[in-house]
Amino acid sequence: MAEKFQTLPGFRDFYPADCAARNYVFDRWRAVARRYGFIEYEAPVLEPTDLYKRKSGDEIVHQLFRFTDKGDRDVSMRPELTPSLARMAAARQRDFKKPLKWFSIGQFFRYEKQQKGRGREFYQFNCDILGESSPAADAELIALAIDLMRDFGFAEKDFAIRLSDRGAWTDFAARAGVPEEKTTEFLQAIDKLEREKPEKTAAKLAELGVSLDEVRALIASGDASVSPGLAAIRADLEARGLGGFVRVDLGIVRGLAYYTGPVFEVFDIGRGMRAVAGGGRYDALIDLIGGVDLPACGFAMGDMVVTDLIRETPAANERLEEGIASEQNLDVFVVVADESRRSEALGIVQRLRRDGYRTGYAYAGAKPAKQFQAAEQQGAQIAVVVGAEFPVVTVKNLPIRLETTCRIEDFDAELTRLLMPS
């Protein structure tokens, strides 16, 4: 008996409807980024492991798909994009006018525990501004993230921006006497505060000389602990009419080690408070990786969590289903009602495709009723019937059951008329 192969744990097959859903998400990402003036780039999917060991943090390093290649190099499948972006920007930063406004859509790999909204491979939208230290750059990214969510069909009741400042926590750690080399460990404990049991977090903090009550007091201080930079970001977003989406929440730290200032996450409201996207400022990373002092900020959104949230939100899911149908459905199906006219029908098929219409037809002879059934199954809006009466053809709008006949030389005008929304 033949061995049955399956996907590896945490990896996905994309059947046509899955691809259509993924493309819908990609299209929204790309369209909104371009509206904000960002341009697209890409980086290798395989990088030297040292690139991630340098500053991504121990947790990410432990999740790497890592191996030694045939050139005896220690390499890893990329778990995130920011280190690659930092490498690229440092290498050729003089070639580009600042600030750089770049975005990318790519596939990433992390060997982590499987759970809802997380796999070991995933696609991610990354959007970054390099060479700009003003809080206006941070606000621009948050505004873009909000517009992305609204483009997907989410309303203010569905999501919120939780805005924080990592600098508040590094200052706190210094005042509390946390050794500098333990600061990353301290920040990771704060980052997991909502996901781990309080007693586990308390034990981690106690080892660093900090109490859980002290941490909770800083979080509860909220607006009282807002830095001038964070206040400027809020003012910018309020000026755009987006202030209602934003909440100051110092419980947000972000797990990656390279963040240096304001950080934020896009959170689902009411369905488990999942993080849908997140990012922040990482002013030291490009200098660390490439020796170039270039301030930077960015954020990322993964396909799995946002698609799950779309599916659970009726207004957003309706848009997704329309997008899937739009990608999968035909515009026109050519019905060969008389096999002696198949050559003429093929000419019409090719002409329609040249003109940009998604066009199908039956490869083998079949009764017209079967062909009409195939047309409806494939979502065709128009059926063109080519029969014994050619050069006269019948053009039918299938959803509204409207039909007309015309000579082939008048075909384009009739097709356009029937395709127009009523």
N, C-alpha and C positions, 0 to 999 in steps of 0.2 A: 504494500500500500504506500502511495506517495506521501512524503512528509508534508504536513500542512504548515506553511510559514505564516507568521503573524508579525505585526509591527512590534518593534521593541517597546518596552514599558516607557510611557511618557512621550511617545512619538505618535504622529497622526497621519492617517490617509486623508487626502482631500478628494472626495468624489465631486462630480460637476457642481452640485448644489453647494457643497462646502467651498469650492473654489469661487463660485459666484458671490457667496457671503464674504469671503476673505477679500475679494476684489472690491466689493462695496466699501468695506472698511478702509482699504488702501486708497480708494478714490477720494473718500472724505478727507483722510489725512493729507493727501497730496494737494487737494483743492484749497483747503483752508491755509496750509503752509504757504502756498503761492499767493493767496490773497494778502498775506502779511509780508510779502516780499522776500521769502526764503527761497533759496535755490538748493537743488538736490545734489547729493554726493554719495559715494559708497566707499567702503573699506574692505580689506580681505576678511574672509570668514575664519582664517587660520592665522594666528599671530604667535610670536615668541611668548612663552609662559611668563618670562620676567616682566613683560609689559603689564600683566595683571597683578603679579606679586608686588610690584613697585608701590601701588597705592589703592587698589580696589578694596583691600581688606581681607582678613583671614577667611571670613565666611564664604566669599566668592571664590577664593583660591581653592577651598575644600570642595567646591561644587564643579570644578573644571572637568571637562572632557579632555584629558591630558595624555599625551603620548610622545615617544621619541620617534622622529621621522627617519627616513632612509639616509638622510644626511647627518644623523646622530644629533639632531637639534631637539631641544625640549620645547614642544609646541602645544598649543591648546586651541580648541574651537572657541570662538569668541562668546563670552557670557554676557557681555555688554559692549557698548560702542564708544563710550567717552574716552578711554585710554587710546584707542585707535585714532579718534578725532584729534586728541592732544598731540599724538605723534605726527599726524599729517599736517596740522596747523603749524607746529614748530618747524617742520622741515621746509615749508614754503610760505611762511607768513608774510614775507616781503613781497610776494607776487600778488597779493590780494589787498584791495582797499578795505580799511576797517570802518565799521565793525563787519565781521563775517556773520552772515545770517544763513546758516546751512541746516538742511534736514535730510534725513535718510530713512528708508524703510527696508529692513533686512531681517534675516533669520539668526537666532541666537540659541545657545545651548548651555544648560545648567543641569548638573546631575544632582537634583534635589528631590525631596519627598513629593510624590504626586498628590495633588489635592485639587478641588474645584478651582478653576481659573488658573491653574499652574501645571505646566508640563515640563518635560526635559528639553523640548525644542519649542520655540515660539517665535512669532514675528513681532517686531517692535518698531514704533515710530519714534525717532529721536530728533529733537529740534534744539538748536543751540545758537547763542550769540557770543561771539568771541571778539575781544578787543574793546569792550565797553564796560566800564565799571559803574555807571550810573544805575540807580534803582529803576530807572525807566526801562532798562533792558529786562530786568526781572519781571516788571509789570507787563511788558509786552508778551512775554512767554505765558504768563498766567492768563492774560486776555485771550491769547491764541488757544490755550487749553479749554477755556470756557466756551469759546466759539465752536471748537471741535465738538464738545458735548452737545451744544445746542443744534449743530448740524446733524448730529445723529438722531435728534428728536427728543432729547432730555430737556426738562424744564427746571426752574430754580428749586422746585420741591424735590427733585430727584437726586441732586448732587450738590456738594459744597467744596470750596477750596479751603483747606486747613493750612494756614500760613504760620510759619515759625522762624526762628533765627538760631542757627547752630552756634553762633557766637555767644548767645546768652548761656548756653550750656558749657562751652569751653571756659567762659569766665567763671561760671559757677564751680566747675571742677577745680580751677586754679585756686579759688577762694577756699574751697573745702579741703585743699591739700592733696588732691589726687595727683600722684606722680605723672609727669608729662608723658612718659612712655605708656601709661595706663589710660590715657584720655580716650583713645579709640575704644578700648574695652568698656569704659564708662558710657560712652555714647551709644554703643551697641546695646547695652543693658536698658537704656532709656528707650531706644527704638523698639524694643520688644515688650515694653511695659504693658501694652494692651493685649498682647498675644500670649504672655506667659502668666502663670499663677503668681499672685503677689508675693507669696513666701519665697519663691524661687528668685524673683527679682530682688527682694529684700536681702537675700543671702549674698547675691552677687555684689550688690551695692555695699553691704557691710564689709566685704573683703577689701573694698576700696576706701573705707572710712567714711561712707556717706549713708544716711538713713533714708528709707523710703518716704518718710514723712517730709523730710526736707525737699525731696524731689517733687512730691505732690504739691507742696506749698508754692514752689516756683511755677508749676503748671497752672495752679489756681490763680496766680497773680495776673495772668492774662495780659490785658492792655497795659497794666502798670509796668510791665517788663519790656514793652515794645521799644526797640532801638529806633533812632532817627531814620535809618535806612528802611526798616520795616514800615514805619509811619509813612514814608514817602511812597512806598509801593502801594499801600492802601489808598492814599490820596489820589494817586494816578488812576487806580481802578475805579474809584468813586467818580472821578471826572469822566470816565468812559461810560458811566451808568452800570457798572458791574459790581459795585460795592456790596450788593445784597448776596452775592455768591461767596463772599470771603469771611472767614472766621479766624481770628488769631487763636492758635492752639499750640502752646509750647510743648505739648506731648509728641509733636512731630519732629523727628530728628533726621530721618533717612539713614539707612544702614550702611551705605557706601562710605569708605573712609576719607574720600577726597573733598567732601563738601566743607566750605569754609564760612558761609554766611547765611543769608535767607534761604530757607527751604520750604517746599510746599508739596501737598498731595491733593489730588482730586479724589474725593470720597463719595461713594454711594451712600445715600441717606435711606435708612429704614430697612435695608435688606442685608444686615450683617456689617454695615460700615466697612465695606471693602475699599482698599485703595485701588483706583482705576488707573491712575497715572501719578507721577511724582518727579521732582527734580529740585534744582537749587543752584547756588553759586559755588563755583570751584576755582577760585582765583589762583591757586598755587599749582594746580596739576600740570599745566603746560610747561611751566618752568621746571618742575620736577622731572618730567619725561624728556623734554627737549631743550631745556636751558634757555627758554624764551619767556620773558615776563609778559604774559597776555591774560588779562582778566577774562573770565568766562562764566556763563550760566547756561543751563539747559534743562530739558525734561524729557521723559520718555513715557510712552503709553503702549502696553502690550495688547496683542489681538485677542487673547483668550478671555481675559477679564472683561474687556469692553464688549465683546460679542455676547458673553453670558448675560451681561447687564442689559444689552439691547433686547435679547430674547425675553427677558423678564419684564420689560417695560412696554406696554401696549403701543404707545405712540411711536416709540423708536422701532419696535419690531415691525410695525406696519410699513415704515420707510424701508427697512431692510428687505422685507418680502417683495416690495415693489422693485427694489434694486436687483434682487435675484431674478425676478421674472423678466425684467428689462434685459438682463444679460443673456438669459437662456432662451427666451422666446424668439421665434422667427417673425420677420415682418411679412413675408410673402411665401405662399406655397403654390407651386405650379402643378395643376392637376392635368395629367395627360388623359383626356377622355377618349382619344382615338389614337391607337398605337401607330397608325400610319403618319401621324403628325408629331411623332416624338422628336424628330430632328428640329422642327420649328420650335417645339417646346424647350428643347435644350438651348436654342439660340436665345429665347426669352430669359431663361434661367441665368445664362451668362451675362446678358445685358443688365439684368436687375442687380446682379452681384457687382458688376463694374460700376453701377450707379450708387453703390453703397447700401443696398437693401440686403438684409439677412434672408436668404432664400433657400428653400428646400424643395424636393420633389421625390417621387417614388423611383428608385433605381430600376425596379422590375415592373412589368405590366401588372396592373391591379384594377379592380372595378373602381369607378369614380367614388362610390360610397366609402370604400376603404381608404381612398386617398384623402377624402374630406375628413375622415376620422383621424388620420395621421396629422393632417394640418391642424386640427383643433388640439390634439395631444401635444403638439409642438408649439402651441401658443400663437400660431400665425394669425395676424389680423386680417390679411387679404388672401383670397384664393383666386388664382387666374386659371380659368378653364380653357384649355387648348383642345379643340375637337375638329370634327369634320367640316365645320363652318369656317375654319381658318381661311383668310386673314381676319375674320371676325372672332373676337374672344369675349368671354364672359368674365367680368371682374366682380368679386363678391367681398363685401365687408362682413366677416364671419360673426363678430360679436353682436352687431345690430341687424344682421340678416338683410342687408341692403345689397342689391346687385344691379349691374348695368351691363350692356353689351356695347362694344365699340370696335372699330377697325384698328388694326395694329398700329397704324400711323397716329391714331388719337390716344393710344394706350397710356402714354406718360401723363397726359392731362387728367384722364379718368382715375388713374392710380393715385395721383396727388390729391384729387378731390375726395376720394373715398378714405384716404389716410388721415385727412384733416379732422381734428376733434369736432364733434357736433356741438 
